[in-house]
Amino acid sequence: MILAVVGLLAGLGAAWIMLGNEVRRASAADVGLMLAVGWSFLASGLVAWRLRPDNPIGLAMVATGLLRFAEAPFWAQDPVVFTLGHAVGYLYMAGLVYVLLAFPTGWLETPARRAVFIAAVLAAGPLQVVWLLVGGHEQSGSCADCPPNLLEMTHAPDLAAAIQTSQLALGAIGGALAMAVLLQRWRSASAPLRFAITPVIWAGTATFAALVVMLVNHLGGEPLGSAPHVALDVTLTVVALAFLVGVARTRMARSGVAALLTELADAPAPGGLRAALARALRDPSLEVAYWLPAEERFVDSSGTPFRMPRVGDSQVVTMVEREGRRIAALVHDRAVTDDESLVRAAAAAAGLQLENERLQAELRSQLEEVRASRARIVAATQDERRRIERNLHDGTQQRLVSIAMTLGLADAKVATDSEAARRLIAEARGDLSTALEELRELSQGIHPGILTERGLGKAVDELALRMHLPVEVAVRLPERLPTPIETAAYYVISEALTNIAKHAGARRAQIMVGLEDGRAVIAIFDDGRGGADTSQGSGLRGLRDRVEALGGRFVVESPVGEGTVIRAEIPCE
């Protein structure tokens, strides 16, 4: 409210200066255009600032509107006011450049935009002051009845003319570059960003074009008279109105949330929720990712893992929560975040439907994981069958064939050379013992005998004794677990210890087995290098399949440099 009053008084004061000078009086058209530009920028800036107080665009527009009134002292007869007006009267051009190039975020995001803004400040500020210091006002020769320039320190008309030419040329080049920047922004903008910036981009392009024509006209001795200056003021007013149109478009976009609520009253078809949100936010590229808390990952509506955008991508993420729980994420164009309240409103409107689709996505993910797990189990079974077949063929079978041949030779020598026969029989006995040991090792790999005979605790103790680092074992079970669960627990521990020995670089490990709420809980800790990933390699993934096939839950926590925790929970009922 204070700024509005200040702006109103500043405009009236500027008009009084321009119309109250009996020596040099401005025309009513000049005063009207100045007020139209200043007040339109003030009004648009105040509206923008009220809607988005965190965005500096609103304040920049207010400042530009106030600076437009600073040109009025050109018409004053008081030397101080006159000199001050000439020193700051063109700074509104720098404000205009900032507003147009920083829209809609409020920041000059590229080196090209910053360079154009710096050029505008240089031309309208320091160079203007230097021009006054060397007697530039008298050099122009355009005001015989003007009061003296109080900043003049020396009278150097040639230098003043060169500075003024530099100002005009720099302004014209900067204006042309600004036009190119705006057009490039419009061409490269995504659909939602283009929707937001189109009115301002085209009004700004027309304004910069008028500015270039005005400056070139001045360089050429003003063959077009004052028409380019009038055209510039008209286009400046259009820029301010374009900002209001943009604000109105934003408010109209909020009606999309109401339409979204109406559309979601009836459960949308598969894929309909994403399409409805995309229409409400005017972003056809919008995607929805659903959060699976048990697995701590995002999936799409089909249950397939979803890759979230990285920092610097054209898309950003807005998390959606319901009753304090994360349920989904909206992945959308960066421009949509210019109105965060609209995104939040759309997410809130679709919250219940997002929760329903999250549950469906979770179910599809589980079904997909079951199918993949079954395929991996079948493949692992076939691989294991081939391994056993290969070991029997290459090892035990060949040794039994050799024993049979040795016994045949011994049989042939029994009658003629009993001593040689005894040596052959002894050799066969040794080979038979080796074959039995190989069969025992093979059966141990299929199902460890100690597990069947003495239970999980003793079997885990034996695994720990084989390790080359200290392993603390704590198996606290009131009774033996059912055979499938006991077997799964054994192999979880065995594979985990194998990984620790091969990859972890750990100094110690700990194994804990117990019962919690009717579930067997197996936990293996190590203090190694961490970084284990269940998606890489078949060992941990196979354990996950084995545990989940029994209705259990398998979790690996392995931050890099902080060790690894493997935890399996299997229902015992």
Secondary structure in CASP SS format (residue, H / E / C, confidence):
PFRMAT SS
TARGET T0000
AUTHOR 0000-0000-0000
METHOD secondary structure of the structure
MODEL  1
M C 1.00
I H 1.00
L H 1.00
A H 1.00
V H 1.00
V H 1.00
G H 1.00
L H 1.00
L H 1.00
A H 1.00
G H 1.00
L H 1.00
G H 1.00
A H 1.00
A H 1.00
W H 1.00
I H 1.00
M H 1.00
L H 1.00
G H 1.00
N C 1.00
E C 1.00
V C 1.00
R C 1.00
R C 1.00
A C 1.00
S C 1.00
A H 1.00
A H 1.00
D H 1.00
V H 1.00
G H 1.00
L H 1.00
M H 1.00
L H 1.00
A H 1.00
V H 1.00
G H 1.00
W H 1.00
S H 1.00
F H 1.00
L H 1.00
A H 1.00
S H 1.00
G H 1.00
L H 1.00
V H 1.00
A H 1.00
W H 1.00
R H 1.00
L H 1.00
R C 1.00
P C 1.00
D C 1.00
N C 1.00
P C 1.00
I H 1.00
G H 1.00
L H 1.00
A H 1.00
M H 1.00
V H 1.00
A H 1.00
T H 1.00
G H 1.00
L H 1.00
L H 1.00
R H 1.00
F H 1.00
A H 1.00
E H 1.00
A H 1.00
P H 1.00
F H 1.00
W H 1.00
A C 1.00
Q C 1.00
D C 1.00
P H 1.00
V H 1.00
V H 1.00
F H 1.00
T H 1.00
L H 1.00
G H 1.00
H H 1.00
A H 1.00
V H 1.00
G C 1.00
Y C 1.00
L H 1.00
Y H 1.00
M H 1.00
A H 1.00
G H 1.00
L H 1.00
V H 1.00
Y H 1.00
V H 1.00
L H 1.00
L H 1.00
A H 1.00
F C 1.00
P C 1.00
T C 1.00
G C 1.00
W C 1.00
L C 1.00
E C 1.00
T C 1.00
P H 1.00
A H 1.00
R H 1.00
R H 1.00
A H 1.00
V H 1.00
F H 1.00
I H 1.00
A H 1.00
A H 1.00
V H 1.00
L H 1.00
A H 1.00
A H 1.00
G C 1.00
P H 1.00
L H 1.00
Q H 1.00
V H 1.00
V H 1.00
W H 1.00
L H 1.00
L H 1.00
V C 1.00
G C 1.00
G H 1.00
H H 1.00
E H 1.00
Q H 1.00
S H 1.00
G C 1.00
S C 1.00
C C 1.00
A C 1.00
D C 1.00
C C 1.00
P C 1.00
P C 1.00
N C 1.00
L C 1.00
L C 1.00
E C 1.00
M C 1.00
T C 1.00
H C 1.00
A C 1.00
P H 1.00
D H 1.00
L H 1.00
A H 1.00
A H 1.00
A H 1.00
I H 1.00
Q H 1.00
T H 1.00
S H 1.00
Q H 1.00
L H 1.00
A H 1.00
L H 1.00
G H 1.00
A H 1.00
I H 1.00
G H 1.00
G H 1.00
A H 1.00
L H 1.00
A H 1.00
M H 1.00
A H 1.00
V H 1.00
L H 1.00
L H 1.00
Q H 1.00
R H 1.00
W H 1.00
R H 1.00
S H 1.00
A C 1.00
S C 1.00
A H 1.00
P H 1.00
L H 1.00
R H 1.00
F H 1.00
A H 1.00
I H 1.00
T H 1.00
P H 1.00
V H 1.00
I H 1.00
W H 1.00
A H 1.00
G H 1.00
T H 1.00
A H 1.00
T H 1.00
F H 1.00
A H 1.00
A H 1.00
L H 1.00
V H 1.00
V H 1.00
M H 1.00
L H 1.00
V H 1.00
N H 1.00
H H 1.00
L H 1.00
G C 1.00
G C 1.00
E C 1.00
P C 1.00
L C 1.00
G C 1.00
S C 1.00
A H 1.00
P H 1.00
H H 1.00
V H 1.00
A H 1.00
L H 1.00
D H 1.00
V H 1.00
T H 1.00
L H 1.00
T H 1.00
V H 1.00
V H 1.00
A H 1.00
L H 1.00
A H 1.00
F H 1.00
L H 1.00
V H 1.00
G H 1.00
V H 1.00
A H 1.00
R H 1.00
T H 1.00
R H 1.00
M H 1.00
A H 1.00
R C 1.00
S H 1.00
G H 1.00
V H 1.00
A H 1.00
A H 1.00
L H 1.00
L H 1.00
T H 1.00
E H 1.00
L H 1.00
A C 1.00
D C 1.00
A C 1.00
P C 1.00
A C 1.00
P C 1.00
G C 1.00
G H 1.00
L H 1.00
R H 1.00
A H 1.00
A H 1.00
L H 1.00
A H 1.00
R H 1.00
A H 1.00
L H 1.00
R C 1.00
D C 1.00
P C 1.00
S C 1.00
L C 1.00
E E 1.00
V E 1.00
A E 1.00
Y E 1.00
W E 1.00
L E 1.00
P C 1.00
A C 1.00
E C 1.00
E C 1.00
R E 1.00
F E 1.00
V E 1.00
D C 1.00
S C 1.00
S C 1.00
G C 1.00
T C 1.00
P E 1.00
F C 1.00
R C 1.00
M C 1.00
P C 1.00
R C 1.00
V C 1.00
G C 1.00
D C 1.00
S C 1.00
Q E 1.00
V E 1.00
V E 1.00
T E 1.00
M E 1.00
V E 1.00
E E 1.00
R E 1.00
E C 1.00
G C 1.00
R E 1.00
R E 1.00
I E 1.00
A E 1.00
A E 1.00
L E 1.00
V E 1.00
H E 1.00
D E 1.00
R H 1.00
A H 1.00
V H 1.00
T H 1.00
D H 1.00
D H 1.00
E H 1.00
S H 1.00
L H 1.00
V H 1.00
R H 1.00
A H 1.00
A H 1.00
A H 1.00
A H 1.00
A H 1.00
A C 1.00
G H 1.00
L H 1.00
Q H 1.00
L H 1.00
E H 1.00
N H 1.00
E H 1.00
R H 1.00
L H 1.00
Q H 1.00
A H 1.00
E H 1.00
L H 1.00
R H 1.00
S H 1.00
Q H 1.00
L H 1.00
E H 1.00
E H 1.00
V H 1.00
R H 1.00
A H 1.00
S H 1.00
R H 1.00
A H 1.00
R H 1.00
I H 1.00
V H 1.00
A H 1.00
A H 1.00
T H 1.00
Q H 1.00
D H 1.00
E H 1.00
R H 1.00
R H 1.00
R H 1.00
I H 1.00
E H 1.00
R H 1.00
N H 1.00
L H 1.00
H H 1.00
D H 1.00
G H 1.00
T H 1.00
Q H 1.00
Q H 1.00
R H 1.00
L H 1.00
V H 1.00
S H 1.00
I H 1.00
A H 1.00
M H 1.00
T H 1.00
L H 1.00
G H 1.00
L H 1.00
A H 1.00
D H 1.00
A H 1.00
K H 1.00
V C 1.00
A C 1.00
T C 1.00
D C 1.00
S H 1.00
E H 1.00
A H 1.00
A H 1.00
R H 1.00
R H 1.00
L H 1.00
I H 1.00
A H 1.00
E H 1.00
A H 1.00
R H 1.00
G H 1.00
D H 1.00
L H 1.00
S H 1.00
T H 1.00
A H 1.00
L H 1.00
E H 1.00
E H 1.00
L H 1.00
R H 1.00
E H 1.00
L H 1.00
S H 1.00
Q H 1.00
G H 1.00
I H 1.00
H C 1.00
P C 1.00
G H 1.00
I H 1.00
L H 1.00
T H 1.00
E H 1.00
R H 1.00
G C 1.00
L H 1.00
G H 1.00
K H 1.00
A H 1.00
V H 1.00
D H 1.00
E H 1.00
L H 1.00
A H 1.00
L H 1.00
R C 1.00
M C 1.00
H C 1.00
L C 1.00
P C 1.00
V E 1.00
E E 1.00
V E 1.00
A E 1.00
V E 1.00
R C 1.00
L C 1.00
P C 1.00
E C 1.00
R C 1.00
L C 1.00
P C 1.00
T H 1.00
P H 1.00
I H 1.00
E H 1.00
T H 1.00
A H 1.00
A H 1.00
Y H 1.00
Y H 1.00
V H 1.00
I H 1.00
S H 1.00
E H 1.00
A H 1.00
L H 1.00
T H 1.00
N H 1.00
I H 1.00
A H 1.00
K H 1.00
H H 1.00
A H 1.00
G C 1.00
A C 1.00
R C 1.00
R C 1.00
A E 1.00
Q E 1.00
I E 1.00
M E 1.00
V E 1.00
G E 1.00
L E 1.00
E E 1.00
D C 1.00
G C 1.00
R E 1.00
A E 1.00
V E 1.00
I E 1.00
A E 1.00
I E 1.00
F E 1.00
D E 1.00
D C 1.00
G C 1.00
R C 1.00
G C 1.00
G C 1.00
A C 1.00
D C 1.00
T C 1.00
S C 1.00
Q C 1.00
G C 1.00
S C 1.00
G H 1.00
L H 1.00
R H 1.00
G H 1.00
L H 1.00
R H 1.00
D H 1.00
R H 1.00
V H 1.00
E H 1.00
A H 1.00
L C 1.00
G C 1.00
G C 1.00
R E 1.00
F E 1.00
V E 1.00
V E 1.00
E E 1.00
S C 1.00
P C 1.00
V C 1.00
G C 1.00
E C 1.00
G C 1.00
T E 1.00
V E 1.00
I E 1.00
R E 1.00
A E 1.00
E E 1.00
I E 1.00
P E 1.00
C C 1.00
E C 1.00
END
